[in-house]
């Protein structure tokens, strides 16, 4: 037998009591926060009605929201379009000739 018996430390008992008291209070506060109505949902890909911050809209015809970047690059220059298509080739699979301005 060991001369040191297993003793429960005083700080362990205090920590357990605090946990038993705090847990129901935290659960009640969480339930009160859940009763407030959620914030309204904002659609991020809605068609813009005004000019973009960097300038006017690229085209007067509506286009898919995913094409915004490639259309802006095409309106900027052929070089910007080429760099954009190269940079995003594995994501969007765009082709330069589909968006290059006719000469």
C-alpha positions in Angstrom: 0.0 0.0 0.0 1.0 3.5 -0.7 1.5 5.9 2.3 -0.2 8.6 0.2 -4.0 8.1 -0.1 -5.8 9.6 -3.0 -7.3 12.9 -2.0 -9.6 15.2 -3.8 -8.0 18.6 -4.2 -9.9 21.6 -2.9 -9.5 23.5 -6.2 -11.0 20.5 -8.2 -14.1 20.6 -6.0 -14.5 24.4 -6.4 -14.1 24.1 -10.2 -16.8 21.4 -10.4 -19.2 23.5 -8.3 -18.6 26.6 -10.5 -19.2 24.5 -13.7 -22.5 23.2 -12.2 -23.7 26.7 -11.4 -22.5 28.4 -14.6 -23.8 25.8 -17.2 -27.6 26.4 -16.6 -27.1 30.2 -16.6 -25.2 30.1 -19.9 -27.8 27.8 -21.5 -30.6 30.2 -20.4 -28.8 33.2 -21.9 -28.3 31.3 -25.2 -32.0 30.6 -25.4 -32.8 34.3 -24.8 -30.5 35.3 -27.7 -32.2 32.7 -30.0 -35.6 34.4 -29.5 -34.4 37.6 -31.3 -35.4 37.8 -35.0 -32.5 37.2 -37.4 -31.1 39.9 -39.6 -32.6 40.2 -43.1 -30.9 38.3 -45.9 -29.1 40.4 -48.6 -28.6 38.9 -52.0 -25.1 39.6 -53.2 -25.4 38.7 -56.8 -28.3 41.0 -57.7 -27.9 42.9 -61.0 -26.3 46.3 -60.4 -28.5 49.3 -61.2 -25.8 52.0 -60.8 -22.3 52.5 -62.1 -19.5 50.5 -60.6 -17.1 52.5 -58.3 -14.3 52.2 -60.9 -16.4 53.4 -63.8 -19.5 52.7 -65.8 -21.0 49.3 -66.4 -19.1 47.3 -69.0 -22.1 46.4 -71.2 -25.6 47.6 -71.4 -26.8 44.0 -71.8 -27.3 42.0 -68.7 -24.8 39.1 -68.2 -24.2 36.4 -65.7 -22.9 37.6 -62.4 -19.9 35.3 -62.6 -18.8 37.0 -65.8 -18.4 40.4 -64.2 -14.6 40.1 -63.7 -13.9 38.9 -67.3 -16.2 41.6 -68.7 -14.4 44.3 -66.8 -11.0 43.0 -67.9 -12.2 43.0 -71.5 -13.4 46.6 -71.2 -10.0 47.6 -69.8 -7.7 46.2 -72.5 -6.8 43.1 -74.4 -3.7 42.6 -72.1 -5.9 42.8 -69.0 -8.3 40.3 -70.5 -5.5 37.9 -71.4 -4.0 38.1 -67.8 -7.5 37.6 -66.3 -8.2 34.5 -68.4 -4.8 33.1 -67.6 -5.1 33.7 -63.9 -8.6 32.2 -63.6 -8.2 29.4 -66.2 -8.6 26.5 -63.7 -11.6 28.1 -62.0 -13.8 29.4 -64.9 -12.4 27.8 -68.0 -12.9 31.0 -70.0 -11.5 31.4 -73.5 -9.9 34.7 -74.7 -11.7 34.7 -78.0 -15.1 34.5 -76.4 -14.6 37.9 -74.6 -12.1 39.7 -76.8 -13.4 42.8 -78.4 -13.9 42.5 -82.2 -11.3 44.4 -84.1 
